[in-house]
Amino acid sequence: MIQKLSPGRLLIQLTGLIYRWHMLAKQRHQLRTLSDEMLKDIGITRLDAEREAIRPFWDDRGIWR
């Protein structure tokens, strides 16, 4: 059954989605600034970090799982 959203609830959800996208873009940008030693500490390679950093902000695989 499809649930209808009130305009207020829709606005809240949209605001949350925009905030999530903003945070993803920020985090992906920050990955590029980490040193190789820092990346090693968190268990990813420079190549992994670059692959993540170039993904578009709306590419949020985790949100749809």
C-alpha atoms as an extended CHARMM CRD file, in Angstrom:
* protein
*
        65  EXT
         1         1  MET       CA              0.0000000000        0.0000000000        0.0000000000  PROA      1               0.0000000000
         2         2  ILE       CA              1.3460000000        3.4120000000       -0.9650000000  PROA      2               0.0000000000
         3         3  GLN       CA              1.2960000000        5.8960000000        1.8620000000  PROA      3               0.0000000000
         4         4  LYS       CA              0.4580000000        9.5010000000        1.0650000000  PROA      4               0.0000000000
         5         5  LEU       CA              2.7170000000       12.0240000000        2.7190000000  PROA      5               0.0000000000
         6         6  SER       CA              1.5640000000       15.3220000000        4.0840000000  PROA      6               0.0000000000
         7         7  PRO       CA              3.3570000000       18.3700000000        2.6600000000  PROA      7               0.0000000000
         8         8  GLY       CA              5.0990000000       18.8790000000        6.0070000000  PROA      8               0.0000000000
         9         9  ARG       CA              6.3390000000       15.2850000000        6.1690000000  PROA      9               0.0000000000
        10        10  LEU       CA              7.4630000000       15.4310000000        2.5540000000  PROA      10              0.0000000000
        11        11  LEU       CA              9.4460000000       18.5970000000        3.2930000000  PROA      11              0.0000000000
        12        12  ILE       CA             11.0890000000       16.9320000000        6.3040000000  PROA      12              0.0000000000
        13        13  GLN       CA             12.0940000000       13.9130000000        4.2440000000  PROA      13              0.0000000000
        14        14  LEU       CA             13.3830000000       16.0590000000        1.3980000000  PROA      14              0.0000000000
        15        15  THR       CA             15.4090000000       18.1840000000        3.8210000000  PROA      15              0.0000000000
        16        16  GLY       CA             16.8930000000       15.0080000000        5.3100000000  PROA      16              0.0000000000
        17        17  LEU       CA             17.8330000000       13.6950000000        1.8860000000  PROA      17              0.0000000000
        18        18  ILE       CA             19.5050000000       16.9770000000        0.8900000000  PROA      18              0.0000000000
        19        19  TYR       CA             21.4230000000       17.0070000000        4.1810000000  PROA      19              0.0000000000
        20        20  ARG       CA             22.5490000000       13.3920000000        3.5820000000  PROA      20              0.0000000000
        21        21  TRP       CA             23.7580000000       14.2660000000        0.0980000000  PROA      21              0.0000000000
        22        22  HSD       CA             25.6250000000       17.2910000000        1.4590000000  PROA      22              0.0000000000
        23        23  MET       CA             27.3580000000       15.1360000000        4.0660000000  PROA      23              0.0000000000
        24        24  LEU       CA             28.2950000000       12.4910000000        1.4790000000  PROA      24              0.0000000000
        25        25  ALA       CA             29.8330000000       15.1280000000       -0.7840000000  PROA      25              0.0000000000
        26        26  LYS       CA             31.7660000000       16.5840000000        2.1440000000  PROA      26              0.0000000000
        27        27  GLN       CA             33.0400000000       13.1930000000        3.3220000000  PROA      27              0.0000000000
        28        28  ARG       CA             34.0920000000       12.1880000000       -0.1730000000  PROA      28              0.0000000000
        29        29  HSD       CA             35.9750000000       15.4410000000       -0.5680000000  PROA      29              0.0000000000
        30        30  GLN       CA             37.6910000000       14.8980000000        2.7930000000  PROA      30              0.0000000000
        31        31  LEU       CA             38.9180000000       11.4790000000        1.6760000000  PROA      31              0.0000000000
        32        32  ARG       CA             41.0900000000       13.2030000000       -0.9020000000  PROA      32              0.0000000000
        33        33  THR       CA             42.8170000000       15.2300000000        1.7860000000  PROA      33              0.0000000000
        34        34  LEU       CA             43.8700000000       12.2620000000        3.9300000000  PROA      34              0.0000000000
        35        35  SER       CA             47.4820000000       11.1490000000        3.8600000000  PROA      35              0.0000000000
        36        36  ASP       CA             48.3990000000        7.6370000000        2.8220000000  PROA      36              0.0000000000
        37        37  GLU       CA             49.1830000000        6.8620000000        6.4740000000  PROA      37              0.0000000000
        38        38  MET       CA             45.7210000000        8.0260000000        7.5580000000  PROA      38              0.0000000000
        39        39  LEU       CA             44.0840000000        5.9490000000        4.8330000000  PROA      39              0.0000000000
        40        40  LYS       CA             46.0900000000        2.9340000000        5.9540000000  PROA      40              0.0000000000
        41        41  ASP       CA             44.8790000000        3.5050000000        9.5200000000  PROA      41              0.0000000000
        42        42  ILE       CA             41.2520000000        3.2720000000        8.3920000000  PROA      42              0.0000000000
        43        43  GLY       CA             41.9700000000        0.3000000000        6.1420000000  PROA      43              0.0000000000
        44        44  ILE       CA             41.5950000000        1.7120000000        2.6540000000  PROA      44              0.0000000000
        45        45  THR       CA             44.0420000000        2.3720000000       -0.1570000000  PROA      45              0.0000000000
        46        46  ARG       CA             44.5810000000        5.6050000000       -2.0490000000  PROA      46              0.0000000000
        47        47  LEU       CA             42.8610000000        4.0030000000       -5.0400000000  PROA      47              0.0000000000
        48        48  ASP       CA             39.8330000000        3.0680000000       -2.9000000000  PROA      48              0.0000000000
        49        49  ALA       CA             39.6750000000        6.6360000000       -1.5880000000  PROA      49              0.0000000000
        50        50  GLU       CA             39.8500000000        8.1170000000       -5.0830000000  PROA      50              0.0000000000
        51        51  ARG       CA             37.1450000000        5.7700000000       -6.3550000000  PROA      51              0.0000000000
        52        52  GLU       CA             34.8840000000        6.8210000000       -3.4940000000  PROA      52              0.0000000000
        53        53  ALA       CA             35.7300000000       10.5130000000       -3.8670000000  PROA      53              0.0000000000
        54        54  ILE       CA             34.7270000000       10.6890000000       -7.5370000000  PROA      54              0.0000000000
        55        55  ARG       CA             31.2880000000        9.1880000000       -6.9690000000  PROA      55              0.0000000000
        56        56  PRO       CA             28.4990000000       11.7490000000       -7.3650000000  PROA      56              0.0000000000
        57        57  PHE       CA             26.7750000000       12.9490000000       -4.1990000000  PROA      57              0.0000000000
        58        58  TRP       CA             23.4960000000       11.2520000000       -5.1290000000  PROA      58              0.0000000000
        59        59  ASP       CA             25.1870000000        7.8450000000       -5.4620000000  PROA      59              0.0000000000
        60        60  ASP       CA             24.2690000000        6.5860000000       -2.0010000000  PROA      60              0.0000000000
        61        61  ARG       CA             24.1040000000        2.8190000000       -2.2450000000  PROA      61              0.0000000000
        62        62  GLY       CA             23.6040000000        2.4550000000        1.4870000000  PROA      62              0.0000000000
        63        63  ILE       CA             20.3360000000        4.3750000000        1.6340000000  PROA      63              0.0000000000
        64        64  TRP       CA             18.4190000000        1.9780000000       -0.6460000000  PROA      64              0.0000000000
        65        65  ARG       CA             19.5300000000       -1.3290000000        0.9120000000  PROA      65              0.0000000000
